[in-house]
Amino acid sequence: MNTPNIKTEAHQLVESLPENSTWDDLMYKIYVRQSIESGLKDGKDEKTTIVHDVRKKYGLSE
């Protein structure tokens, strides 16, 4: 997986926001992006748990 140029990615993120965006809007977009990338990396690194196993561990139905 290629490491994105963070500066370029951030610029594109800012450019995608509407003109009336707030700092909170920008921070939310960054948070969501970072969360998604972190989850994808965990999946690639096999650091995830199958839903079936989590449900079984906590006694939840399928």
mmCIF file as Biopython writes it, N, C-alpha, C and O atoms, coordinates in Angstrom:
data_model
#
loop_
_atom_site.group_PDB
_atom_site.id
_atom_site.type_symbol
_atom_site.label_atom_id
_atom_site.label_alt_id
_atom_site.label_comp_id
_atom_site.label_asym_id
_atom_site.label_entity_id
_atom_site.label_seq_id
_atom_site.pdbx_PDB_ins_code
_atom_site.Cartn_x
_atom_site.Cartn_y
_atom_site.Cartn_z
_atom_site.occupancy
_atom_site.B_iso_or_equiv
_atom_site.auth_seq_id
_atom_site.auth_asym_id
_atom_site.pdbx_PDB_model_num
ATOM 1   N N  . MET A ? 1  ? 0.844   -1.173  0.000  1.0 0.0 1  A 1 
ATOM 2   C CA . MET A ? 1  ? 0.000   0.000   0.000  1.0 0.0 1  A 1 
ATOM 3   C C  . MET A ? 1  ? 0.892   1.240   0.000  1.0 0.0 1  A 1 
ATOM 4   O O  . MET A ? 1  ? 1.799   1.358   0.824  1.0 0.0 1  A 1 
ATOM 5   N N  . ASN A ? 2  ? 0.635   2.149   -0.915 1.0 0.0 2  A 1 
ATOM 6   C CA . ASN A ? 2  ? 1.424   3.364   -0.991 1.0 0.0 2  A 1 
ATOM 7   C C  . ASN A ? 2  ? 1.045   4.324   0.119  1.0 0.0 2  A 1 
ATOM 8   O O  . ASN A ? 2  ? -0.129  4.472   0.457  1.0 0.0 2  A 1 
ATOM 9   N N  . THR A ? 3  ? 2.058   4.979   0.686  1.0 0.0 3  A 1 
ATOM 10  C CA . THR A ? 3  ? 1.803   5.992   1.692  1.0 0.0 3  A 1 
ATOM 11  C C  . THR A ? 3  ? 1.401   7.268   0.972  1.0 0.0 3  A 1 
ATOM 12  O O  . THR A ? 3  ? 2.168   7.789   0.162  1.0 0.0 3  A 1 
ATOM 13  N N  . PRO A ? 4  ? 0.196   7.786   1.259  1.0 0.0 4  A 1 
ATOM 14  C CA . PRO A ? 4  ? -0.249  8.991   0.566  1.0 0.0 4  A 1 
ATOM 15  C C  . PRO A ? 4  ? 0.551   10.205  1.024  1.0 0.0 4  A 1 
ATOM 16  O O  . PRO A ? 4  ? 1.042   10.252  2.152  1.0 0.0 4  A 1 
ATOM 17  N N  . ASN A ? 5  ? 0.673   11.171  0.145  1.0 0.0 5  A 1 
ATOM 18  C CA . ASN A ? 5  ? 1.278   12.433  0.510  1.0 0.0 5  A 1 
ATOM 19  C C  . ASN A ? 5  ? 0.252   13.186  1.343  1.0 0.0 5  A 1 
ATOM 20  O O  . ASN A ? 5  ? -0.736  13.689  0.809  1.0 0.0 5  A 1 
ATOM 21  N N  . ILE A ? 6  ? 0.481   13.263  2.638  1.0 0.0 6  A 1 
ATOM 22  C CA . ILE A ? 6  ? -0.497  13.825  3.568  1.0 0.0 6  A 1 
ATOM 23  C C  . ILE A ? 6  ? -0.853  15.264  3.204  1.0 0.0 6  A 1 
ATOM 24  O O  . ILE A ? 6  ? -2.013  15.663  3.308  1.0 0.0 6  A 1 
ATOM 25  N N  . LYS A ? 7  ? 0.126   16.030  2.786  1.0 0.0 7  A 1 
ATOM 26  C CA . LYS A ? 7  ? -0.115  17.424  2.427  1.0 0.0 7  A 1 
ATOM 27  C C  . LYS A ? 7  ? -1.089  17.510  1.247  1.0 0.0 7  A 1 
ATOM 28  O O  . LYS A ? 7  ? -2.012  18.326  1.256  1.0 0.0 7  A 1 
ATOM 29  N N  . THR A ? 8  ? -0.880  16.671  0.240  1.0 0.0 8  A 1 
ATOM 30  C CA . THR A ? 8  ? -1.772  16.652  -0.925 1.0 0.0 8  A 1 
ATOM 31  C C  . THR A ? 8  ? -3.162  16.181  -0.526 1.0 0.0 8  A 1 
ATOM 32  O O  . THR A ? 8  ? -4.165  16.772  -0.927 1.0 0.0 8  A 1 
ATOM 33  N N  . GLU A ? 9  ? -3.219  15.116  0.263  1.0 0.0 9  A 1 
ATOM 34  C CA . GLU A ? 9  ? -4.514  14.585  0.710  1.0 0.0 9  A 1 
ATOM 35  C C  . GLU A ? 9  ? -5.275  15.622  1.534  1.0 0.0 9  A 1 
ATOM 36  O O  . GLU A ? 9  ? -6.485  15.777  1.370  1.0 0.0 9  A 1 
ATOM 37  N N  . ALA A ? 10 ? -4.578  16.326  2.413  1.0 0.0 10 A 1 
ATOM 38  C CA . ALA A ? 10 ? -5.221  17.352  3.248  1.0 0.0 10 A 1 
ATOM 39  C C  . ALA A ? 10 ? -5.750  18.489  2.378  1.0 0.0 10 A 1 
ATOM 40  O O  . ALA A ? 10 ? -6.842  19.006  2.616  1.0 0.0 10 A 1 
ATOM 41  N N  . HIS A ? 11 ? -4.982  18.866  1.388  1.0 0.0 11 A 1 
ATOM 42  C CA . HIS A ? 11 ? -5.409  19.937  0.482  1.0 0.0 11 A 1 
ATOM 43  C C  . HIS A ? 11 ? -6.692  19.527  -0.242 1.0 0.0 11 A 1 
ATOM 44  O O  . HIS A ? 11 ? -7.630  20.319  -0.346 1.0 0.0 11 A 1 
ATOM 45  N N  . GLN A ? 12 ? -6.731  18.300  -0.739 1.0 0.0 12 A 1 
ATOM 46  C CA . GLN A ? 12 ? -7.926  17.810  -1.430 1.0 0.0 12 A 1 
ATOM 47  C C  . GLN A ? 12 ? -9.125  17.761  -0.490 1.0 0.0 12 A 1 
ATOM 48  O O  . GLN A ? 12 ? -10.250 18.064  -0.888 1.0 0.0 12 A 1 
ATOM 49  N N  . LEU A ? 13 ? -8.876  17.380  0.754  1.0 0.0 13 A 1 
ATOM 50  C CA . LEU A ? 13 ? -9.950  17.322  1.738  1.0 0.0 13 A 1 
ATOM 51  C C  . LEU A ? 13 ? -10.525 18.714  1.988  1.0 0.0 13 A 1 
ATOM 52  O O  . LEU A ? 13 ? -11.743 18.891  2.016  1.0 0.0 13 A 1 
ATOM 53  N N  . VAL A ? 14 ? -9.649  19.696  2.168  1.0 0.0 14 A 1 
ATOM 54  C CA . VAL A ? 14 ? -10.094 21.078  2.389  1.0 0.0 14 A 1 
ATOM 55  C C  . VAL A ? 14 ? -10.858 21.592  1.174  1.0 0.0 14 A 1 
ATOM 56  O O  . VAL A ? 14 ? -11.897 22.238  1.317  1.0 0.0 14 A 1 
ATOM 57  N N  . GLU A ? 15 ? -10.349 21.308  -0.012 1.0 0.0 15 A 1 
ATOM 58  C CA . GLU A ? 15 ? -11.007 21.772  -1.239 1.0 0.0 15 A 1 
ATOM 59  C C  . GLU A ? 15 ? -12.392 21.151  -1.424 1.0 0.0 15 A 1 
ATOM 60  O O  . GLU A ? 15 ? -13.249 21.744  -2.079 1.0 0.0 15 A 1 
ATOM 61  N N  . SER A ? 16 ? -12.622 19.972  -0.858 1.0 0.0 16 A 1 
ATOM 62  C CA . SER A ? 16 ? -13.915 19.302  -1.021 1.0 0.0 16 A 1 
ATOM 63  C C  . SER A ? 16 ? -14.991 19.850  -0.094 1.0 0.0 16 A 1 
ATOM 64  O O  . SER A ? 16 ? -16.173 19.557  -0.273 1.0 0.0 16 A 1 
ATOM 65  N N  . LEU A ? 17 ? -14.590 20.641  0.893  1.0 0.0 17 A 1 
ATOM 66  C CA . LEU A ? 17 ? -15.560 21.195  1.840  1.0 0.0 17 A 1 
ATOM 67  C C  . LEU A ? 17 ? -16.325 22.365  1.234  1.0 0.0 17 A 1 
ATOM 68  O O  . LEU A ? 17 ? -15.778 23.108  0.419  1.0 0.0 17 A 1 
ATOM 69  N N  . PRO A ? 18 ? -17.592 22.536  1.627  1.0 0.0 18 A 1 
ATOM 70  C CA . PRO A ? 18 ? -18.346 23.706  1.171  1.0 0.0 18 A 1 
ATOM 71  C C  . PRO A ? 18 ? -17.720 25.002  1.712  1.0 0.0 18 A 1 
ATOM 72  O O  . PRO A ? 18 ? -16.993 24.981  2.706  1.0 0.0 18 A 1 
ATOM 73  N N  . GLU A ? 19 ? -18.006 26.107  1.058  1.0 0.0 19 A 1 
ATOM 74  C CA . GLU A ? 19 ? -17.430 27.402  1.443  1.0 0.0 19 A 1 
ATOM 75  C C  . GLU A ? 19 ? -17.781 27.811  2.874  1.0 0.0 19 A 1 
ATOM 76  O O  . GLU A ? 19 ? -16.996 28.498  3.528  1.0 0.0 19 A 1 
ATOM 77  N N  . ASN A ? 20 ? -18.929 27.403  3.359  1.0 0.0 20 A 1 
ATOM 78  C CA . ASN A ? 20 ? -19.377 27.829  4.694  1.0 0.0 20 A 1 
ATOM 79  C C  . ASN A ? 20 ? -18.987 26.843  5.796  1.0 0.0 20 A 1 
ATOM 80  O O  . ASN A ? 20 ? -19.586 26.849  6.872  1.0 0.0 20 A 1 
ATOM 81  N N  . SER A ? 21 ? -17.991 26.001  5.535  1.0 0.0 21 A 1 
ATOM 82  C CA . SER A ? 21 ? -17.569 24.997  6.509  1.0 0.0 21 A 1 
ATOM 83  C C  . SER A ? 21 ? -16.905 25.641  7.721  1.0 0.0 21 A 1 
ATOM 84  O O  . SER A ? 21 ? -16.335 26.730  7.645  1.0 0.0 21 A 1 
ATOM 85  N N  . THR A ? 22 ? -17.000 24.927  8.837  1.0 0.0 22 A 1 
ATOM 86  C CA . THR A ? 22 ? -16.384 25.387  10.082 1.0 0.0 22 A 1 
ATOM 87  C C  . THR A ? 22 ? -15.147 24.545  10.368 1.0 0.0 22 A 1 
ATOM 88  O O  . THR A ? 22 ? -14.888 23.540  9.705  1.0 0.0 22 A 1 
ATOM 89  N N  . TRP A ? 23 ? -14.391 24.980  11.370 1.0 0.0 23 A 1 
ATOM 90  C CA . TRP A ? 23 ? -13.238 24.179  11.800 1.0 0.0 23 A 1 
ATOM 91  C C  . TRP A ? 23 ? -13.711 22.807  12.267 1.0 0.0 23 A 1 
ATOM 92  O O  . TRP A ? 23 ? -13.037 21.803  12.036 1.0 0.0 23 A 1 
ATOM 93  N N  . ASP A ? 24 ? -14.870 22.763  12.924 1.0 0.0 24 A 1 
ATOM 94  C CA . ASP A ? 24 ? -15.415 21.479  13.379 1.0 0.0 24 A 1 
ATOM 95  C C  . ASP A ? 24 ? -15.706 20.551  12.196 1.0 0.0 24 A 1 
ATOM 96  O O  . ASP A ? 24 ? -15.477 19.344  12.281 1.0 0.0 24 A 1 
ATOM 97  N N  . ASP A ? 25 ? -16.210 21.113  11.099 1.0 0.0 25 A 1 
ATOM 98  C CA . ASP A ? 25 ? -16.460 20.306  9.901  1.0 0.0 25 A 1 
ATOM 99  C C  . ASP A ? 25 ? -15.163 19.687  9.386  1.0 0.0 25 A 1 
ATOM 100 O O  . ASP A ? 25 ? -15.120 18.507  9.036  1.0 0.0 25 A 1 
ATOM 101 N N  . LEU A ? 26 ? -14.120 20.492  9.346  1.0 0.0 26 A 1 
ATOM 102 C CA . LEU A ? 26 ? -12.824 20.005  8.880  1.0 0.0 26 A 1 
ATOM 103 C C  . LEU A ? 26 ? -12.268 18.936  9.809  1.0 0.0 26 A 1 
ATOM 104 O O  . LEU A ? 26 ? -11.777 17.903  9.354  1.0 0.0 26 A 1 
ATOM 105 N N  . MET A ? 27 ? -12.345 19.189  11.113 1.0 0.0 27 A 1 
ATOM 106 C CA . MET A ? 27 ? -11.832 18.211  12.076 1.0 0.0 27 A 1 
ATOM 107 C C  . MET A ? 27 ? -12.598 16.897  11.984 1.0 0.0 27 A 1 
ATOM 108 O O  . MET A ? 27 ? -12.007 15.826  12.121 1.0 0.0 27 A 1 
ATOM 109 N N  . TYR A ? 28 ? -13.920 16.969  11.750 1.0 0.0 28 A 1 
ATOM 110 C CA . TYR A ? 28 ? -14.721 15.760  11.615 1.0 0.0 28 A 1 
ATOM 111 C C  . TYR A ? 28 ? -14.290 14.962  10.378 1.0 0.0 28 A 1 
ATOM 112 O O  . TYR A ? 28 ? -14.137 13.742  10.441 1.0 0.0 28 A 1 
ATOM 113 N N  . LYS A ? 29 ? -14.097 15.659  9.259  1.0 0.0 29 A 1 
ATOM 114 C CA . LYS A ? 29 ? -13.656 14.990  8.029  1.0 0.0 29 A 1 
ATOM 115 C C  . LYS A ? 29 ? -12.309 14.295  8.240  1.0 0.0 29 A 1 
ATOM 116 O O  . LYS A ? 29 ? -12.110 13.165  7.795  1.0 0.0 29 A 1 
ATOM 117 N N  . ILE A ? 30 ? -11.387 14.981  8.922  1.0 0.0 30 A 1 
ATOM 118 C CA . ILE A ? 30 ? -10.074 14.396  9.189  1.0 0.0 30 A 1 
ATOM 119 C C  . ILE A ? 30 ? -10.210 13.170  10.092 1.0 0.0 30 A 1 
ATOM 120 O O  . ILE A ? 30 ? -9.571  12.143  9.860  1.0 0.0 30 A 1 
ATOM 121 N N  . TYR A ? 31 ? -11.055 13.291  11.130 1.0 0.0 31 A 1 
ATOM 122 C CA . TYR A ? 31 ? -11.272 12.175  12.055 1.0 0.0 31 A 1 
ATOM 123 C C  . TYR A ? 31 ? -11.821 10.952  11.311 1.0 0.0 31 A 1 
ATOM 124 O O  . TYR A ? 31 ? -11.333 9.837   11.496 1.0 0.0 31 A 1 
ATOM 125 N N  . VAL A ? 32 ? -12.834 11.167  10.475 1.0 0.0 32 A 1 
ATOM 126 C CA . VAL A ? 32 ? -13.448 10.060  9.735  1.0 0.0 32 A 1 
ATOM 127 C C  . VAL A ? 32 ? -12.420 9.419   8.812  1.0 0.0 32 A 1 
ATOM 128 O O  . VAL A ? 32 ? -12.308 8.195   8.753  1.0 0.0 32 A 1 
ATOM 129 N N  . ARG A ? 33 ? -11.680 10.238  8.102  1.0 0.0 33 A 1 
ATOM 130 C CA . ARG A ? 33 ? -10.663 9.725   7.177  1.0 0.0 33 A 1 
ATOM 131 C C  . ARG A ? 33 ? -9.622  8.891   7.915  1.0 0.0 33 A 1 
ATOM 132 O O  . ARG A ? 33 ? -9.260  7.799   7.477  1.0 0.0 33 A 1 
ATOM 133 N N  . GLN A ? 34 ? -9.145  9.422   9.042  1.0 0.0 34 A 1 
ATOM 134 C CA . GLN A ? 34 ? -8.132  8.725   9.827  1.0 0.0 34 A 1 
ATOM 135 C C  . GLN A ? 34 ? -8.687  7.401   10.375 1.0 0.0 34 A 1 
ATOM 136 O O  . GLN A ? 34 ? -7.987  6.388   10.380 1.0 0.0 34 A 1 
ATOM 137 N N  . SER A ? 35 ? -9.939  7.414   10.835 1.0 0.0 35 A 1 
ATOM 138 C CA . SER A ? 35 ? -10.562 6.201   11.367 1.0 0.0 35 A 1 
ATOM 139 C C  . SER A ? 35 ? -10.684 5.120   10.295 1.0 0.0 35 A 1 
ATOM 140 O O  . SER A ? 35 ? -10.404 3.948   10.548 1.0 0.0 35 A 1 
ATOM 141 N N  . ILE A ? 36 ? -11.099 5.520   9.112  1.0 0.0 36 A 1 
ATOM 142 C CA . ILE A ? 36 ? -11.241 4.557   8.015  1.0 0.0 36 A 1 
ATOM 143 C C  . ILE A ? 36 ? -9.889  3.969   7.644  1.0 0.0 36 A 1 
ATOM 144 O O  . ILE A ? 36 ? -9.754  2.754   7.500  1.0 0.0 36 A 1 
ATOM 145 N N  . GLU A ? 37 ? -8.887  4.831   7.489  1.0 0.0 37 A 1 
ATOM 146 C CA . GLU A ? 37 ? -7.555  4.344   7.128  1.0 0.0 37 A 1 
ATOM 147 C C  . GLU A ? 37 ? -6.989  3.423   8.207  1.0 0.0 37 A 1 
ATOM 148 O O  . GLU A ? 37 ? -6.328  2.434   7.889  1.0 0.0 37 A 1 
ATOM 149 N N  . SER A ? 38 ? -7.239  3.734   9.469  1.0 0.0 38 A 1 
ATOM 150 C CA . SER A ? 38 ? -6.772  2.901   10.568 1.0 0.0 38 A 1 
ATOM 151 C C  . SER A ? 38 ? -7.446  1.529   10.522 1.0 0.0 38 A 1 
ATOM 152 O O  . SER A ? 38 ? -6.792  0.505   10.719 1.0 0.0 38 A 1 
ATOM 153 N N  . GLY A ? 39 ? -8.757  1.512   10.262 1.0 0.0 39 A 1 
ATOM 154 C CA . GLY A ? 39 ? -9.488  0.252   10.165 1.0 0.0 39 A 1 
ATOM 155 C C  . GLY A ? 39 ? -9.015  -0.597  8.999  1.0 0.0 39 A 1 
ATOM 156 O O  . GLY A ? 39 ? -8.875  -1.813  9.123  1.0 0.0 39 A 1 
ATOM 157 N N  . LEU A ? 40 ? -8.769  0.051   7.859  1.0 0.0 40 A 1 
ATOM 158 C CA . LEU A ? 40 ? -8.262  -0.685  6.708  1.0 0.0 40 A 1 
ATOM 159 C C  . LEU A ? 40 ? -6.891  -1.282  6.994  1.0 0.0 40 A 1 
ATOM 160 O O  . LEU A ? 40 ? -6.607  -2.412  6.595  1.0 0.0 40 A 1 
ATOM 161 N N  . LYS A ? 41 ? -6.051  -0.536  7.675  1.0 0.0 41 A 1 
ATOM 162 C CA . LYS A ? 41 ? -4.718  -1.037  8.031  1.0 0.0 41 A 1 
ATOM 163 C C  . LYS A ? 41 ? -4.843  -2.220  8.993  1.0 0.0 41 A 1 
ATOM 164 O O  . LYS A ? 41 ? -4.143  -3.221  8.838  1.0 0.0 41 A 1 
ATOM 165 N N  . ASP A ? 42 ? -5.737  -2.109  9.992  1.0 0.0 42 A 1 
ATOM 166 C CA . ASP A ? 42 ? -5.944  -3.223  10.921 1.0 0.0 42 A 1 
ATOM 167 C C  . ASP A ? 42 ? -6.407  -4.471  10.180 1.0 0.0 42 A 1 
ATOM 168 O O  . ASP A ? 42 ? -5.963  -5.579  10.481 1.0 0.0 42 A 1 
ATOM 169 N N  . GLY A ? 43 ? -7.295  -4.291  9.217  1.0 0.0 43 A 1 
ATOM 170 C CA . GLY A ? 43 ? -7.762  -5.428  8.431  1.0 0.0 43 A 1 
ATOM 171 C C  . GLY A ? 43 ? -6.627  -6.065  7.644  1.0 0.0 43 A 1 
ATOM 172 O O  . GLY A ? 43 ? -6.504  -7.289  7.591  1.0 0.0 43 A 1 
ATOM 173 N N  . LYS A ? 44 ? -5.806  -5.229  7.039  1.0 0.0 44 A 1 
ATOM 174 C CA . LYS A ? 44 ? -4.671  -5.727  6.260  1.0 0.0 44 A 1 
ATOM 175 C C  . LYS A ? 44 ? -3.669  -6.454  7.156  1.0 0.0 44 A 1 
ATOM 176 O O  . LYS A ? 44 ? -3.097  -7.470  6.762  1.0 0.0 44 A 1 
ATOM 177 N N  . ASP A ? 45 ? -3.461  -5.928  8.358  1.0 0.0 45 A 1 
ATOM 178 C CA . ASP A ? 45 ? -2.512  -6.519  9.305  1.0 0.0 45 A 1 
ATOM 179 C C  . ASP A ? 45 ? -3.125  -7.659  10.120 1.0 0.0 45 A 1 
ATOM 180 O O  . ASP A ? 45 ? -2.501  -8.174  11.047 1.0 0.0 45 A 1 
ATOM 181 N N  . GLU A ? 46 ? -4.357  -8.048  9.764  1.0 0.0 46 A 1 
ATOM 182 C CA . GLU A ? 46 ? -5.097  -9.122  10.440 1.0 0.0 46 A 1 
ATOM 183 C C  . GLU A ? 46 ? -5.234  -8.866  11.936 1.0 0.0 46 A 1 
ATOM 184 O O  . GLU A ? 46 ? -5.053  -9.778  12.743 1.0 0.0 46 A 1 
ATOM 185 N N  . LYS A ? 47 ? -5.555  -7.629  12.305 1.0 0.0 47 A 1 
ATOM 186 C CA . LYS A ? 47 ? -5.765  -7.249  13.702 1.0 0.0 47 A 1 
ATOM 187 C C  . LYS A ? 47 ? -7.257  -7.046  13.977 1.0 0.0 47 A 1 
ATOM 188 O O  . LYS A ? 47 ? -7.639  -6.182  14.765 1.0 0.0 47 A 1 
ATOM 189 N N  . THR A ? 48 ? -8.083  -7.843  13.325 1.0 0.0 48 A 1 
ATOM 190 C CA . THR A ? 48 ? -9.524  -7.732  13.504 1.0 0.0 48 A 1 
ATOM 191 C C  . THR A ? 48 ? -10.078 -9.033  14.071 1.0 0.0 48 A 1 
ATOM 192 O O  . THR A ? 48 ? -9.402  -10.062 14.079 1.0 0.0 48 A 1 
ATOM 193 N N  . THR A ? 49 ? -11.307 -8.969  14.540 1.0 0.0 49 A 1 
ATOM 194 C CA . THR A ? 49 ? -11.978 -10.143 15.095 1.0 0.0 49 A 1 
ATOM 195 C C  . THR A ? 49 ? -13.263 -10.368 14.311 1.0 0.0 49 A 1 
ATOM 196 O O  . THR A ? 49 ? -13.998 -9.421  14.032 1.0 0.0 49 A 1 
ATOM 197 N N  . ILE A ? 50 ? -13.529 -11.588 13.965 1.0 0.0 50 A 1 
ATOM 198 C CA . ILE A ? 50 ? -14.738 -11.942 13.228 1.0 0.0 50 A 1 
ATOM 199 C C  . ILE A ? 50 ? -15.955 -11.680 14.119 1.0 0.0 50 A 1 
ATOM 200 O O  . ILE A ? 50 ? -15.946 -12.011 15.305 1.0 0.0 50 A 1 
ATOM 201 N N  . VAL A ? 51 ? -16.991 -11.091 13.546 1.0 0.0 51 A 1 
ATOM 202 C CA . VAL A ? 51 ? -18.202 -10.743 14.298 1.0 0.0 51 A 1 
ATOM 203 C C  . VAL A ? 51 ? -18.758 -11.964 15.026 1.0 0.0 51 A 1 
ATOM 204 O O  . VAL A ? 51 ? -19.193 -11.853 16.173 1.0 0.0 51 A 1 
ATOM 205 N N  . HIS A ? 52 ? -18.749 -13.115 14.378 1.0 0.0 52 A 1 
ATOM 206 C CA . HIS A ? 52 ? -19.245 -14.346 14.996 1.0 0.0 52 A 1 
ATOM 207 C C  . HIS A ? 52 ? -18.526 -14.612 16.320 1.0 0.0 52 A 1 
ATOM 208 O O  . HIS A ? 52 ? -19.163 -14.991 17.303 1.0 0.0 52 A 1 
ATOM 209 N N  . ASP A ? 53 ? -17.213 -14.417 16.351 1.0 0.0 53 A 1 
ATOM 210 C CA . ASP A ? 53 ? -16.432 -14.663 17.564 1.0 0.0 53 A 1 
ATOM 211 C C  . ASP A ? 53 ? -16.768 -13.662 18.669 1.0 0.0 53 A 1 
ATOM 212 O O  . ASP A ? 53 ? -16.819 -14.032 19.842 1.0 0.0 53 A 1 
ATOM 213 N N  . VAL A ? 54 ? -16.993 -12.416 18.309 1.0 0.0 54 A 1 
ATOM 214 C CA . VAL A ? 54 ? -17.350 -11.388 19.297 1.0 0.0 54 A 1 
ATOM 215 C C  . VAL A ? 54 ? -18.717 -11.707 19.884 1.0 0.0 54 A 1 
ATOM 216 O O  . VAL A ? 54 ? -18.900 -11.643 21.099 1.0 0.0 54 A 1 
ATOM 217 N N  . ARG A ? 55 ? -19.681 -12.051 19.028 1.0 0.0 55 A 1 
ATOM 218 C CA . ARG A ? 55 ? -21.023 -12.386 19.510 1.0 0.0 55 A 1 
ATOM 219 C C  . ARG A ? 55 ? -20.979 -13.586 20.451 1.0 0.0 55 A 1 
ATOM 220 O O  . ARG A ? 55 ? -21.637 -13.584 21.491 1.0 0.0 55 A 1 
ATOM 221 N N  . LYS A ? 56 ? -20.210 -14.603 20.092 1.0 0.0 56 A 1 
ATOM 222 C CA . LYS A ? 56 ? -20.081 -15.797 20.914 1.0 0.0 56 A 1 
ATOM 223 C C  . LYS A ? 56 ? -19.467 -15.451 22.274 1.0 0.0 56 A 1 
ATOM 224 O O  . LYS A ? 56 ? -19.929 -15.927 23.311 1.0 0.0 56 A 1 
ATOM 225 N N  . LYS A ? 57 ? -18.429 -14.624 22.257 1.0 0.0 57 A 1 
ATOM 226 C CA . LYS A ? 57 ? -17.739 -14.243 23.497 1.0 0.0 57 A 1 
ATOM 227 C C  . LYS A ? 57 ? -18.680 -13.562 24.481 1.0 0.0 57 A 1 
ATOM 228 O O  . LYS A ? 57 ? -18.585 -13.775 25.690 1.0 0.0 57 A 1 
ATOM 229 N N  . TYR A ? 58 ? -19.602 -12.730 23.953 1.0 0.0 58 A 1 
ATOM 230 C CA . TYR A ? 58 ? -20.504 -11.981 24.833 1.0 0.0 58 A 1 
ATOM 231 C C  . TYR A ? 58 ? -21.903 -12.604 24.916 1.0 0.0 58 A 1 
ATOM 232 O O  . TYR A ? 58 ? -22.826 -11.991 25.452 1.0 0.0 58 A 1 
ATOM 233 N N  . GLY A ? 59 ? -22.052 -13.793 24.399 1.0 0.0 59 A 1 
ATOM 234 C CA . GLY A ? 59 ? -23.325 -14.517 24.510 1.0 0.0 59 A 1 
ATOM 235 C C  . GLY A ? 59 ? -24.444 -13.884 23.706 1.0 0.0 59 A 1 
ATOM 236 O O  . GLY A ? 59 ? -25.607 -13.970 24.102 1.0 0.0 59 A 1 
ATOM 237 N N  . LEU A ? 60 ? -24.127 -13.255 22.598 1.0 0.0 60 A 1 
ATOM 238 C CA . LEU A ? 60 ? -25.135 -12.613 21.759 1.0 0.0 60 A 1 
ATOM 239 C C  . LEU A ? 60 ? -25.573 -13.561 20.655 1.0 0.0 60 A 1 
ATOM 240 O O  . LEU A ? 60 ? -24.803 -14.408 20.202 1.0 0.0 60 A 1 
ATOM 241 N N  . SER A ? 61 ? -26.824 -13.406 20.228 1.0 0.0 61 A 1 
ATOM 242 C CA . SER A ? 61 ? -27.331 -14.272 19.164 1.0 0.0 61 A 1 
ATOM 243 C C  . SER A ? 61 ? -26.789 -13.818 17.806 1.0 0.0 61 A 1 
ATOM 244 O O  . SER A ? 61 ? -26.356 -12.680 17.625 1.0 0.0 61 A 1 
ATOM 245 N N  . GLU A ? 62 ? -26.833 -14.733 16.893 1.0 0.0 62 A 1 
ATOM 246 C CA . GLU A ? 62 ? -26.317 -14.468 15.533 1.0 0.0 62 A 1 
ATOM 247 C C  . GLU A ? 62 ? -27.194 -13.515 14.803 1.0 0.0 62 A 1 
ATOM 248 O O  . GLU A ? 62 ? -26.916 -13.179 13.652 1.0 0.0 62 A 1 
#
